[in-house]
Amino acid sequence: MAEEEGVATAAGGFSAAEREAMRQRAEELRAERGGRKKADGLEAALEAIAAMPDEDRVLAERVHAIVSALAPHLWARTWYGMPAYADGKDVVCFFQGAAKFDARYATIGFNDVARLDDGAMWPVTFAIVEWNDQVAARVEDLVRRAVG
């Protein structure tokens, strides 16, 4: 079976999009070992956002603005080629555009250092299909909780 862009191979291997994300992460790790500065990470995140298709770029810009305003202590950087926000080396939250893996929706996700705990089980990744006041308020609440 021929491999389609963003779709795993029949043998269970990685898709071309997944291999590219892993390559990007390897480059990010090399840059970190080389002493990348906070400004370099911000520039990389902004470049990743600027390179996105319009639908994803608009969402990523708005997520970036909220995280920057509500959690200025987090460092913008890239993670698997997507914009992410870290407290030191630990990524707290990240944005993944729909186009990255030819998905139906973009996502904002939170790693285990985010303080979203709510009982025995809670969501850590949220789909975003359009931006509106309700989405903005929800993202603001999630970011506040994640770093609170």
N, C-alpha and C positions, 0 to 999 in steps of 0.2 A: 504494500500500500504506500503510495506517495505521501510524503509529509506535507501537510498544509501549514501555512504561516500561523503560528500560535497554537497549533493542535499537536498533542503528543503523538508519537509514532505508535503503530499497532503493537510493537514489541515492548511498549512501556517505557521507551526512552524519552529523553527530553525534547521538547519542540524547539524550533529555531528561536522563538521568542524567549523561552526559558534559558537556553544556552547563552543568548545575548545578555540576559539579566545577570547570569552568573559571571560572565566575562566582565560586565560593568562593576559588579561587586568586588571582583578580584582587583580591578584597577583602583577602586576606592580604598581597599585595604592597603595596597602599595603606597598610595598617597598619604594615608594616615601614618604609616611607618616612616615616611619621609618627612614628617613634621608639618603636615598641612595646617595652615592657620585658619582661624575662624572666618576670615574674609574670603579665603579660597573656597571654603565649604558653602558659604552664602552665594558666591558667584556661580558655583557648580549647580546649586539648587535653582537659582534664577535662570540659568541657561537651560536646565532640564525643563522648566516650566515654559520658557519661551519656545522651545522646540516642539511642544505638544500641539496636536490639532486643536483648532479653536474651541471645540466643545469641552475638551479636557483642560485646556489652558485657562479658560475663564474660571472653572471650578477651582483649579489649583491656585490661581492668583488670589481667590477669595479665601481659601483655606490658609494660604501663606499669610495674608493680611491679619487674619484672626489670631493665628498662632503667634505671629510677631508682636501683636498688640497685647495679648493676654499672658504670654509666656516669653517675655524678651530674654530671659536667661537661657532659653533653649537655643542651641546652635543649629542654624539651617545647614543642611548638607545634602548629599544624595545617598541613597541606599538602594542598591539594585537598580541604579539609574533613575530613580524617582526621588522627588523632594521628600526630605525627612527632617525631623527636628529632634535633637539629642541633648541630653543632660550629661555632659562629658562624652563618654564613648557609647552610652546606652541610648538607643533610639527610643523615644517616648511615643511619637506618632509619625505617621507617614501618609502620603497621598499616592494613589496609584490610578493613573488615567485608564479609561476604558480601552483606549487604543493599544496600550502596552501589550495586552494579551488577547486583543480582539474580543473584549468582554462586552456585555450588555450595559454595564454601568461602571462608573468610576467608584473608588472607595477611599475612605479615610479609615486608617487602622491604628491600633494602639498595641504596643508591646507590653510585656509583663511588668515593666517598671512604672507604667501608667497606673494611677490609683482609681480604677473604675470598679473595684470590687463591690459586689452586690450579692451577698449570700454565697451559695454553693456554686452558682453558675451565672455568667453574665456575658453579653456580647462585647467583642473587641474590634470588629470590623463592620463598617456601615456603608451601605450603597448610597451613592448620590447620583440622581438622574437629571436634576435641574437645581438651580439655585433660586431660593426665595427667602422671605423673612423667617419662615419656620425652620428651614434648613440652617440658616445663619445662626438662629438662636440655639438650635440643637448642637451645632458644631462648637459654639461658644461654651455651652454648658459642659460638653465632653472635654474640651481642652482645660477648662477651669478644674474640673474633677480630676483629670489625669495628672495635673501638676500640683493639686491642692494638698 
